[in-house]
């Protein structure tokens, strides 16, 4: 996914469980958790989910959001290996780099990504596009002249 800016039109038409973007931002964490599907709701309510790494990541994202609101143009990407972190409403507009096993895939969190996990936006496998067979691919390709 390429890095793009979130437009105001996308924010205006966004709805999550019948709530607009502004209403979602105003909710407390406990009220938002009640809106989530059961698996994610159970994860967020467990104390074991909020490890030191997750708390640090959330603080880094909050710091980045404060810098964006202050008008800072040069924002560093917050990089993480936590692919199972659930996207919360307070993370919207943050620039995240999620590790896919080889490198970090960067994306900006849009309102319609709320409730998903980071790993959904950083695929670990590439789509296979088959071309013509190379040397040694089949027995018949051994006899193809090399120019």
Buried (B, 14 or more C-beta within 10 A) or exposed (E): EEEEEBEEEBBEEBEBEEBBBEEBEEBEEEEBBEBBEEEBBEBBBEEEBEEEEBEEBBEBBEEBBEBBEEEEEEBEBBBBBBBEBBBBBBBBBBBBBBBBEEEBBBBBBBBBBBBEBBBEBBEEEEEEEEEEEEEEEEEEEEEEEEE
